[in-house]
Amino acid sequence: MIHILPLMDFGLAIWVGYLIAAILWRRFIKRTYLWHIFGFGALVYAWGGFPYFVWIMGVRNTWGYHVTFLVNSACHIWGKQAWNTGDLSRNNWWVAVVTFGEGWHNNHHAFEYSARHGLEWWQIDLCWYVICFLKSVGLATNVKLPTEAHKLKKFK
């Protein structure tokens, strides 16, 4: 019988090990997902009682869903289209204010890979500021931004 590992490239063996670990981790999370939610809810309740539970488990989730749906609806109806994307996406300043920068939706459609949605100096993007902080402390790497050449190709 031939053993496969001596024949494999060492990098491939690491990749296979990583793939197996990822599959096992996903299986663990899938099987225990509700326990994580209930456990977090129990910790929140133990920490601050019912008001904390309502605000952290209820209001936070409701706000998150509503601003997500707001971006995906309002930013396809109202606002300005700065880039030629071939769709109905728009940049909307008031949606950007309540969603911490996600309202610069036409920018997102033009440059999907970009970590920064507010591409102009006046487009406030709090999510980008958090990414900059994470990059400065070494927790975010390979952060992508559109180059000036990419911007010229998509300009309307």
C-alpha positions in Angstrom: 0.0 0.0 0.0 1.3 3.4 -0.9 1.1 6.2 1.6 -0.2 9.4 0.1 1.2 12.0 2.5 4.9 11.5 1.6 3.9 12.1 -2.1 1.9 15.2 -1.3 3.4 18.7 -1.4 3.6 20.0 2.2 1.5 23.1 1.3 -1.2 20.8 0.0 -1.2 18.8 3.2 -1.6 22.1 5.2 -4.5 23.1 2.9 -6.2 19.7 3.3 -5.8 20.0 7.1 -7.3 23.5 7.0 -10.2 22.3 4.9 -11.0 19.5 7.3 -10.8 21.9 10.3 -13.2 24.3 8.5 -15.7 21.6 7.7 -15.6 20.4 11.4 -16.0 23.9 12.7 -19.0 24.6 10.3 -20.6 21.3 11.4 -20.1 22.3 15.1 -21.6 25.8 14.6 -24.5 24.4 12.6 -25.4 21.9 15.3 -25.0 24.3 18.3 -26.2 27.6 16.7 -29.3 28.0 18.9 -27.3 27.2 22.0 -25.0 30.1 21.3 -28.0 32.5 20.9 -29.7 31.3 24.0 -26.4 31.3 26.0 -25.7 34.9 24.9 -29.3 35.9 25.8 -28.9 34.3 29.2 -25.6 36.1 29.8 -27.2 39.4 28.8 -30.2 38.8 31.1 -27.9 37.9 34.0 -25.8 41.0 33.4 -28.5 43.6 33.2 -31.9 42.0 33.6 -34.9 42.3 31.3 -34.2 45.9 30.0 -30.7 44.8 28.8 -32.2 41.7 27.3 -34.8 43.7 25.3 -32.3 46.3 24.1 -29.4 43.9 23.2 -31.4 40.9 21.9 -34.5 42.6 20.5 -33.9 46.2 19.5 -30.4 45.6 18.2 -31.5 42.7 15.9 -34.6 44.6 14.8 -32.5 47.7 14.0 -30.0 45.6 12.1 -32.6 44.0 9.9 -34.4 47.3 9.2 -31.3 49.2 8.2 -30.3 46.3 5.9 -33.7 46.4 4.2 -33.6 50.2 4.1 -30.2 50.1 2.2 -31.5 47.5 -0.3 -34.7 49.4 -1.0 -34.2 53.2 -0.5 -30.8 53.1 -2.2 -32.3 51.7 -5.3 -35.0 54.4 -5.5 -33.7 57.7 -4.2 -30.3 59.4 -4.4 -27.6 60.1 -7.0 -25.9 57.7 -9.3 -22.2 58.7 -9.5 -20.9 55.6 -11.3 -22.1 53.8 -14.4 -23.1 50.4 -12.9 -25.9 49.4 -15.3 -28.4 49.1 -12.4 -30.6 51.2 -10.2 -28.2 51.6 -7.2 -27.9 55.1 -5.8 -25.8 57.0 -3.2 -28.1 58.3 -0.5 -26.7 60.5 2.2 -29.5 60.2 4.8 -29.4 56.4 4.5 -25.6 56.6 5.0 -26.1 58.5 8.2 -28.3 55.9 9.8 -26.3 52.9 8.5 -22.8 54.1 9.3 -21.8 54.5 5.6 -23.7 51.7 3.9 -25.9 54.3 2.1 -23.1 55.0 -0.4 -24.7 52.1 -2.3 -23.8 53.1 -5.9 -20.1 53.2 -4.8 -20.6 49.7 -3.4 -22.1 48.4 -6.7 -19.3 50.1 -8.7 -16.5 48.7 -6.6 -17.8 45.5 -4.9 -14.3 44.6 -3.6 -13.7 47.9 -1.9 -13.6 48.1 1.9 -14.6 51.7 1.7 -18.0 52.8 0.5 -17.7 56.5 1.1 -15.1 57.2 -1.6 -15.2 61.0 -1.5 -13.8 63.0 1.4 -17.2 64.3 2.3 -18.9 60.9 2.3 -18.9 59.8 5.9 -18.3 56.1 6.3 -18.0 54.9 9.9 -17.5 51.3 8.9 -14.4 52.4 6.9 -13.0 54.1 10.0 -13.4 50.9 12.0 -11.6 49.0 9.2 -8.8 51.5 9.3 -8.5 51.0 13.1 -8.4 47.2 12.7 -5.8 47.6 10.0 -3.7 49.8 12.2 -3.6 47.2 15.1 -3.0 44.4 12.6 -6.3 42.7 12.7 -7.3 43.6 9.1 -4.9 42.8 6.2 -5.1 43.0 2.5 -7.7 45.8 2.6 -8.8 46.6 -0.9 -9.6 50.1 -2.4 -10.4 51.1 -6.0 -7.5 52.7 -7.8 -7.9 56.0 -9.7 -7.7 54.0 -13.0 -10.7 51.9 -11.9 -12.6 55.0 -10.9 -12.0 56.5 -14.4 -13.4 53.4 -16.1 -16.7 53.6 -14.1 -17.2 57.3 -14.1 -20.6 58.4 -15.4 
